[in-house]
Amino acid sequence: MANKIALITGGSRGIGRNAAENLARRGADIIFTYNANRDAADQVVAGIAATGRRAAALQLDTGNASTFCDFAARVREALARFGADRFDFLVNNAGTSSNKGLMDITADELDALYSVHFKGVLLLTQTLLPLMNDGGRIVNISSGLARHASPNRIAYGSLKGAVEVMTRYMALELGHRRIAVNCVAPGAVATDFSGGMVRDNPGVNQMVASHTALGRAGVPDDIGPVIASLLSEDNRWVNAQCIEVSGGMRL
């Protein structure tokens, strides 16, 4: 993975940050996006620099497709600073949470989720593909909630299911460029996602543990190495697959 370049959305925190750090340790340079917290992004840049790899943090709202062309121009500038004009790996990780059920979610809330989790993933990938090397790899992030239903997750889980279908279509359409596309579906992970619900609420954390075969909630370091591995040559013949990384949740 030495001298490869990865682009990760939502790389300033949680699973995205862990994936960025794991890829850097394997020798990749990192371009990642953050939405609002520049201080957190700067910390990630500094941490990656301490490993001897290069990193660039770019602001992006992945729910606002009208900004994607400008973002691509900023990616070109970041690549030029790395002495490159193409990148190798794309991780579509950025996401937002939803705790609304069928009778509670509004049209505006549904549109916002769709813009980030489906429209944003598809159109950002479309926009960035001219900057990707042939033979590269893409990992999209789904969720265990696409497999098992939980209360108040109807929109989020359904859209993550759509990401899994989209992954197969991307793999089909990008095969001629030798770009493999796979999907990782985390289970419940202790991060600040969804208000830190799994990380900070002992009751929720214990509930997750009780429904998980390996007996605990996930942590970012359970997920980031899997993403990094899927981008490596070790998994070069894995394509159009969705791998759930949940410790065996709700079997």
N, C-alpha and C positions, 0 to 999 in steps of 0.2 A: 504493500500500500504506500510505500515511500514515493514522494513526489506526486501523489494524487491530490486532487482538490475536491472537497466536499462542500455542498451548499445545503444548509439545514434551516428550515423555517422554525421559528420559536425556539431558538437555541440558547436563550439567556437564562433558562430555568428548567427545572424538572427533567423529564425524559430527554428533551432536546439538548439541554446542556450536557447531560451525561453522555449522550451519543457523540457530541462534539468532542468531549474530553477523551473518550475512548478511541475515536478515530485519530485524534492528534497523537495519542500514545502509540498508535500503530503506524505513524509516519505521515499522515495526511495533513495538508493545510486546510483551514476552515474559513468559509464565509458563512455567517449565520445572521438571521434576522431577529429583531426584538420589536415589540410593539410600542412600549412606553417607558420601560425602566432602563434608562441609559447607564445608570450606575452598575446595575447587575450585568449588563452587557460588557461594560469595561472590565469588570472582574473576570469574566470568562476570557476575554482577550488576553488579559495579563496572565491568567493561569495557563493558557495554551502557549503563550510566548515563553513561559518558564520551562516548558518541555522542549523548547528548541524549534517549535513549528510556528507558522505564521497564521494570524487570524484577523478577520475584518468583521465588524458588526455594522449591519445596515438596518435602518428603521423600515418597517413594512407592516401595514395592516393587510393581512391576507384576505380580509373580507371586502376589500375595495379594489376590484379588478381594474378600475380606471387608472390606477397608479402603476400597473405592472410593466408597462413599456418604459416608464421612467426608472423603475427599479432595475430592469434589465440593463439600462445604460449605466447605472451605478455598479452593477455586478461587473460589467466590462471594465470599468475603472479599477475596481478592486483586483480583478484578474491581472490587469496590466501592472499593478503594484507588485504582484506575485511573479511577474515575468511570464505570464501565460495569456492565452486568449480563449481558452476553453476550460471547463471543469468536468469532473468525472462522475461524481455521485450527487444525487438529489434526494433529500429526505423531507417529505411533506409531513411535517410534524405539528405545526402550529394549530391550535384549536381552542375552542371555548366550550364551556359547560352549559348544561340546561337541567333544571330540576322541575320541569313542568310535565304534567300528565295530559292525556287526551282532551279533557274538558277544561284545562287551564291555559294551555299555550295559545298565544295570540299569533295572528298572521305576521306581524312585524317581528316577533321573536323567531318564528319559523324561518322567515326570509333571512334574518341575520345568521342563523345557524347554517342554512343552505349556502349562503355566500362564503362562509369560511370553510366548511367541511366538504363541500362538493364542488361548487362553482369555482371557488378559489383554488382548490387543488388542481382541477382540470385546466383552468385557464392560465394559472401560473406555470404549470408544467409546459403547456403549449408555448407560452412566451419564452421560456428558458431553453427549450430544446435546441434552438439554433446555436446556443452557447455550450452544449454538451458534446463531449467527445463520443464518437462511435465506440461501442464496446463498453459504455458506462453502465451504471446501475441506478435504479430508482427504488426507494422504499417509501411506501405510503403507510400512514398510521391509522389503524382501525381501532376496535375496542372489543373486549369480550362481550360487551352489551349487544353486539351484532349477533351473537350466538344464543345468549340467554336473556330473557326479559326480566327487567327489574322495574319497580314502581317509578313513575315520573321520569322515565328516560325514553319515551316513545320517539321523540324527534331526533335526539342524539343517537340512539341506537340504530334507528332506521337509516339515518344518513351515513353512519359508519358501515352499515351493510352495503349501501350504495358505493362506498369507497372500495369495498372488496370486489364488487362486480367491475367497477371502473379499472381496477388494477389488472384484471384479466384482459380487458379490452386494450389497455395501454401496452401490455406485453405482446399482444397479437400485432398491434399496429407498429410497434417499434422493433420487432424482430429483425427486420431488414437492416437495421442499424446495429444489430447485436447488443441492443440495450435491454437488459433483463429488468423486469418490474415485479416486485414482490410487496407483500403487506405484512406488517406486524400488528397483532391485536393484543395490547396489554390488558391484564386484569386490573383490579383495583390497586392503585399505587399510592404510596404515602408521599405526596408532593403538595404544593399549594394549589393544585388544580381543584376546581369546584369549591373554592374557599378553604382549602386545606382539610376537607371533610374527613378523609381517611387518615391523614397524618396527625391531625390535632384533636379529633374526637375519639376518646378511648372506646366508647361504646360501638361506634362504627368500625373502628379498627378491629375490635374483637369479633364483631359480627362477620367481617370479611374473613378473618382468620378461621372462624368456625365453619365457613363454607368453602375453604380451600384445602385441598388434599395435603399440601405440605405445611399447613398449620400456621400460616402468618400472612399478613398483607405484603404486597410487593413493595420494593423500593426502586429508585431510579437505576441503581447499579444492577438490577435484575434485567433491565430492558435495554439499556444502552449498548452493552456488549453484543446482544443479539443483532441489533441494527448494524453495528460495525461488522459483525461476522457475515451478514447477508451481503454486504458490500464488498467482501473480500473475494479473492480467487478461490478460497476454500469452498465457496458456494456458487461458483460460476455456472453450474448447470441447474441451479434452482431458479425457476421462472414461473410467474403467474400463480404463485402460492400465497396463502395467508397462514401465518404461523401465530397461534395464540400463545402468549407468554404470560401465564397467570398462576403458575404453581398448581394448576388443577383446580380451578374455581368452578363451583356448581357443576360438578361432574354428574 
